[in-house]
Amino acid sequence: MMRKKWGFVLSSLMSVSLLLTACGGGGGQQAAQPAGQAPAESAAPSGDGQSFVFKAGHSLTEDHPYHVSLKDMAKRVEEKSQGKVKIEVYPLSQLGAERELTEGLTLGTVDMVITSTAPVTNFYPKLGVLDLPFLFESRDHAYKVLDGKVGQDILKDIESANIIGLAWAENGFRHVTNGSKVVKTPADLQGMKLRTQENQIHLAAFEALGAKPTPMAWTEALTALQQGVVDGQENPAIVANTYKLYDSKQTQMSLTGHVYSAAMILFSKPVWDKLPADVQTLLAEEAKVAGKEERELMIKMEEESLQVLKDNGMTITEDVDKQAFRDAMKPVYEKFAGQIDQDLLNEILNTK
């Protein structure tokens, strides 16, 4: 929400929540940088008596890099604005699950969000290319794409969906867990009921592997795992750790790395458009810093998470036949060829 102190309320401004990017400019104010571009330097709001409180939501825990990086961002923003701009961070889907959060951004009922890209595809279909399995060969490949022209163009263009793209973050490479057997090849997934995200490409991918994908919000997934409604799930190691999936009948993790789960720091365009340009600039700059910090935390915590999972009895299978998985994914690329920008796909695949 947005409040103006010192005697009167800004009736023209909607309630605000926060995420990262930049756009627009205003007469007589310091211009904010376009989305996807880092501002030249940081500046505190010019100070006309206004103060702002933004609510930032995400679906994961308080010890996840999502939360840590947003809390650090909130601290920096408050300090640099001399207390006039504040961000309240709400974990664990308190403001809604990822799809609900994204929809809230488009409507102006949610201010800011950090989320994996899969649910955002429902509102900005071009992003679906990032959901293709085995698209990125490594983290380095992903960073070159997302921090380069492809990724920065996406941050700018997502404004067409009534969303401001502030920065890239990540949730790491996704791996398969289950409670019954070692998974090394697609054949090992035959008939296995797996919880997946609510994303058509992810569903098609696991169908191609012979599994039975079951889409549901993460808030429902833990109960489904504990009750045996589904056999397994797929997520980065840090999620398996923070949610203690070894206590939810998950005894096996296979390092399939089938999807690099890019994440985005996003802001509501209806809210953003009502902000002073210098506030936009401050948020955009600090979102970039938060995205970089979040990635670094993710790498560190991912290694720690794998060790914690092992210590709690989960078997980690590293010798996965990734070529067999890649070969099984060819029909998925063909199925979505008409929905995926092929020039964009080729640009990603050819980035070295």
C-alpha positions in Angstrom: 0.0 0.0 0.0 1.1 3.6 -0.4 0.8 6.2 2.3 1.5 9.9 2.4 2.4 11.3 5.7 2.4 14.9 7.1 -1.3 15.7 6.9 -2.9 14.4 3.8 -3.4 11.2 1.7 -2.4 10.7 -1.9 -5.8 9.7 -3.3 -4.4 9.1 -6.8 -2.1 6.4 -5.6 -3.0 2.7 -5.3 -1.8 0.3 -2.6 1.7 -0.8 -3.5 3.9 -3.9 -3.2 7.5 -4.3 -4.4 9.8 -6.0 -6.8 12.6 -4.9 -9.0 13.1 -3.0 -12.4 13.0 0.5 -13.9 11.1 2.5 -16.3 9.7 6.0 -17.1 10.7 9.5 -16.1 9.1 12.6 -14.9 9.4 16.3 -15.5 11.8 17.9 -13.1 12.6 14.6 -11.4 15.6 12.4 -11.9 14.6 10.0 -14.7 14.4 6.3 -13.9 16.3 3.9 -16.1 14.5 1.7 -18.6 13.8 -1.8 -17.5 16.8 -4.1 -17.8 19.3 -1.3 -17.5 21.2 -0.4 -14.3 20.9 3.2 -13.2 24.0 5.3 -13.4 24.0 6.1 -9.7 21.9 5.8 -6.7 19.7 8.6 -5.4 17.4 9.1 -2.5 13.9 10.3 -3.2 13.8 14.1 -3.6 11.7 14.5 -0.5 8.4 16.3 -1.1 6.9 14.8 2.1 5.8 11.5 0.6 6.6 8.1 2.1 5.9 4.7 0.6 5.4 1.2 2.0 5.5 -1.7 -0.5 4.6 -5.3 0.2 6.8 -7.9 -1.4 5.7 -11.5 -1.6 7.2 -14.9 -2.4 6.3 -18.5 -1.9 9.4 -19.9 0.0 10.8 -19.9 3.5 12.5 -17.2 5.5 15.9 -18.9 5.1 15.6 -19.1 1.3 17.8 -16.7 -0.8 14.6 -15.2 -2.1 13.7 -13.9 1.4 17.3 -13.0 2.5 18.0 -11.0 -0.6 14.7 -9.1 -0.4 15.2 -8.3 3.3 18.7 -7.0 2.5 17.2 -4.9 -0.3 14.6 -3.5 2.0 17.2 -2.4 4.4 19.3 -0.7 1.7 16.2 1.1 0.3 15.1 2.4 3.7 18.6 3.7 4.5 19.1 5.3 1.1 15.7 7.0 1.1 16.2 8.2 4.7 13.2 6.1 5.8 10.8 7.4 3.2 10.6 4.1 1.2 10.0 0.8 3.0 9.6 -2.7 1.8 7.7 -5.3 3.9 8.6 -8.9 2.8 6.1 -11.7 3.2 7.3 -15.3 2.7 5.5 -18.7 2.5 2.7 -17.5 0.1 1.3 -15.2 2.7 0.2 -12.9 -0.1 -0.7 -15.8 -2.4 1.0 -18.6 -4.3 3.2 -17.7 -7.3 0.5 -17.6 -9.9 -1.8 -15.5 -7.7 1.1 -13.2 -6.9 1.8 -12.7 -10.6 -1.9 -12.0 -11.3 -1.9 -9.5 -8.5 0.9 -7.6 -10.1 -1.1 -7.2 -13.3 -4.1 -6.0 -11.4 -2.2 -3.7 -9.1 -3.4 -5.6 -6.0 0.2 -6.9 -5.3 3.2 -4.5 -5.3 6.3 -6.6 -5.7 7.2 -10.3 -6.2 10.1 -12.6 -6.6 9.0 -15.8 -8.4 10.2 -18.6 -10.6 9.4 -17.9 -14.3 7.1 -20.8 -14.9 3.9 -19.3 -13.4 4.6 -15.9 -15.1 4.4 -17.7 -18.4 0.6 -17.8 -18.0 0.6 -14.0 -18.3 3.6 -13.5 -20.6 3.8 -16.5 -22.9 7.1 -15.4 -24.5 8.8 -16.4 -21.3 7.8 -20.0 -22.0 11.1 -20.6 -23.9 12.9 -20.7 -20.5 10.8 -23.6 -19.4 12.1 -25.9 -22.2 13.9 -28.8 -20.6 17.7 -28.9 -20.9 17.8 -25.4 -22.5 20.8 -24.3 -20.5 24.0 -26.3 -20.4 25.2 -24.7 -17.2 24.8 -21.8 -14.9 27.4 -19.8 -16.8 25.3 -20.4 -20.0 22.2 -19.2 -18.2 23.8 -16.1 -16.8 25.3 -15.1 -20.3 21.8 -15.4 -21.8 19.8 -13.6 -19.0 22.3 -10.9 -18.3 22.9 -10.3 -22.0 20.6 -9.0 -24.7 18.0 -11.8 -24.6 17.3 -11.5 -20.8 17.4 -7.7 -20.8 15.0 -7.5 -23.7 12.6 -9.8 -21.8 12.7 -7.6 -18.8 11.8 -4.6 -20.9 9.1 -6.4 -22.9 7.3 -7.9 -20.0 5.8 -4.5 -19.4 3.3 -5.5 -22.1 1.8 -7.8 -19.5 1.3 -5.0 -17.1 4.4 -6.1 -15.1 7.7 -4.3 -14.6 10.7 -6.6 -14.8 13.4 -5.4 -12.4 16.0 -8.1 -12.3 16.9 -11.7 -12.7 17.5 -14.1 -9.9 17.3 -17.9 -9.7 15.9 -20.9 -7.9 18.6 -23.3 -9.2 18.5 -26.4 -11.4 15.5 -28.6 -10.7 15.9 -32.3 -9.8 13.5 -35.2 -9.3 12.8 -36.7 -5.8 10.7 -39.7 -4.9 10.2 -42.2 -2.2 10.6 -45.6 -3.9 13.5 -45.9 -6.3 16.7 -44.6 -7.9 16.1 -42.6 -11.1 18.9 -42.7 -13.7 17.0 -42.9 -17.0 13.5 -41.9 -18.3 12.4 -45.5 -18.0 12.8 -45.2 -14.2 10.0 -42.5 -14.2 7.4 -44.7 -15.9 4.1 -44.3 -14.2 5.5 -42.2 -11.4 3.0 -39.6 -10.2 5.0 -36.3 -9.8 3.9 -33.0 -8.5 4.8 -30.3 -11.0 4.3 -26.6 -11.4 1.2 -25.3 -13.2 3.0 -25.0 -16.5 2.1 -26.6 -19.8 5.7 -27.2 -20.9 6.6 -28.9 -17.7 3.6 -31.1 -17.9 4.4 -32.1 -21.5 8.1 -32.8 -20.5 7.2 -35.3 -17.8 4.5 -36.9 -19.9 7.2 -37.5 -22.6 9.3 -39.1 -19.9 6.5 -41.6 -19.1 5.6 -40.0 -15.7 2.2 -38.8 -14.6 2.6 -35.1 -13.8 0.2 -33.6 -11.3 0.2 -29.8 -11.3 -0.6 -28.1 -8.0 0.5 -25.1 -6.0 3.5 -25.7 -3.7 1.3 -24.9 -0.7 -0.7 -28.1 -1.5 2.3 -30.2 -2.5 3.7 -31.1 0.9 0.4 -32.5 2.1 0.1 -34.5 -1.2 3.6 -36.0 -0.6 3.0 -36.8 3.0 -0.4 -38.5 2.2 1.0 -40.4 -0.8 -1.3 -38.6 -3.3 1.8 -38.1 -5.4 5.0 -40.2 -5.4 7.5 -37.4 -5.9 8.2 -33.9 -7.1 10.8 -31.9 -8.8 12.6 -28.9 -7.4 16.0 -27.5 -6.7 17.9 -29.1 -3.8 17.5 -26.0 -1.6 13.7 -26.4 -1.7 14.0 -30.1 -0.8 16.1 -29.1 2.2 14.2 -26.0 3.4 11.0 -28.0 3.3 12.6 -31.2 4.8 11.2 -33.4 2.1 13.0 -36.3 3.7 10.2 -36.0 6.3 7.6 -36.2 3.4 8.4 -39.7 2.2 11.1 -38.5 -0.2 14.1 -40.8 0.1 15.7 -40.4 -3.3 17.0 -37.4 -5.3 18.3 -37.7 -8.8 20.4 -34.8 -10.1 18.6 -34.6 -13.4 19.0 -30.8 -13.7 16.2 -30.9 -16.2 15.3 -27.3 -16.0 17.3 -24.2 -14.9 14.7 -22.4 -12.7 15.3 -18.7 -13.5 13.5 -16.3 -11.2 12.5 -12.7 -11.6 12.0 -9.7 -9.3 8.9 -8.1 -10.6 6.8 -5.0 -9.8 3.2 -4.1 -10.5 3.0 -1.7 -13.5 -0.2 0.0 -12.3 1.5 0.8 -9.0 4.9 1.6 -10.6 3.4 4.2 -13.0 2.2 6.2 -10.0 5.6 6.4 -8.4 7.9 9.4 -8.5 10.8 8.8 -11.0 13.4 9.0 -8.3 11.7 6.3 -6.3 11.6 4.1 -9.4 15.3 4.6 -9.9 16.1 3.6 -6.3 14.0 0.5 -6.5 15.4 -0.5 -9.9 19.0 -0.1 -8.8 18.6 -2.0 -5.6 16.7 -4.8 -7.3 19.7 -5.5 -9.5 21.9 -5.7 -6.4 19.4 -8.1 -4.8 19.2 -10.3 -7.9 23.0 -10.7 -7.9 23.1 -11.4 -4.2 20.3 -13.9 -4.5 22.2 -15.9 -7.1 25.4 -16.0 -5.0 23.4 -17.2 -2.0 21.7 -19.8 -4.0 25.0 -21.4 -5.2 26.3 -21.5 -1.6 23.1 -22.8 -0.1 22.6 -25.4 -2.8 25.9 -27.1 -1.9 25.0 -27.0 1.8 21.5 -28.4 1.1 22.8 -31.4 -0.7 24.9 -32.3 2.3 22.0 -31.8 4.7 19.8 -34.1 2.5 22.5 -36.8 2.6 22.9 -36.4 6.4 19.1 -37.0 6.8 19.2 -40.2 4.9 18.3 -39.1 1.3 20.2 -40.9 -1.4 21.6 -38.5 -4.0 22.1 -40.0 -7.4 24.6 -38.1 -9.6 25.2 -40.5 -12.4 22.1 -39.7 -14.4 22.0 -40.5 -18.1 21.3 -36.9 -19.2 21.6 -37.7 -22.9 18.8 -40.2 -22.6 16.7 -37.5 -20.9 17.6 -34.9 -23.6 16.7 -37.4 -26.4 13.3 -38.0 -24.7 12.6 -34.2 -24.7 12.8 -33.8 -28.5 9.0 -34.2 -28.9 8.4 -31.5 -26.4 10.5 -29.0 -28.5 8.5 -30.0 -31.5 5.1 -29.8 -29.7 5.7 -26.2 -28.6 7.5 -25.1 -31.8 4.5 -23.0 -32.8 4.3 -21.3 -29.4 8.0 -20.6 -28.9 9.8 -17.8 -30.7 12.3 -19.9 -32.7 14.6 -17.0 -33.3 14.8 -16.4 -29.6 15.3 -20.1 -28.9 18.2 -20.2 -31.4 19.7 -17.1 -29.9 19.7 -18.8 -26.5 21.1 -22.1 -27.8 23.8 -20.3 -29.8 25.0 -18.1 -26.9 28.4 -19.3 -25.8 
